[in-house]
Amino acid sequence: MPPLTVLAVGDSSASYLRPLASIADRARLIVTGDRDEIGRIAPEADVLLNADFRDPALFFEAFRQARCLRWAH
């Protein structure tokens, strides 16, 4: 089974996202707030995380594009 693709939509330098690094060896982890990158990754994301609590607009965009989504938080 291929590794899960985990897309966390938010600021990759946010300290509260550092614990996600622990799954990087078992999953394809992408943490980004870049709209273009989100547009490329979202269609294949298995897991989608909203990591920008001030403005969920990018998360909602990613959610609409996600075709393989198993879980969103």
Secondary structure, 3 states (H helix, E strand, C coil): CCCEEEEEECCCCCHHHHHHHHHCCCEEEEEECCHHHHHHHHHHCCEEEECCCCCCHHHHHHHHHCCCCCEEC
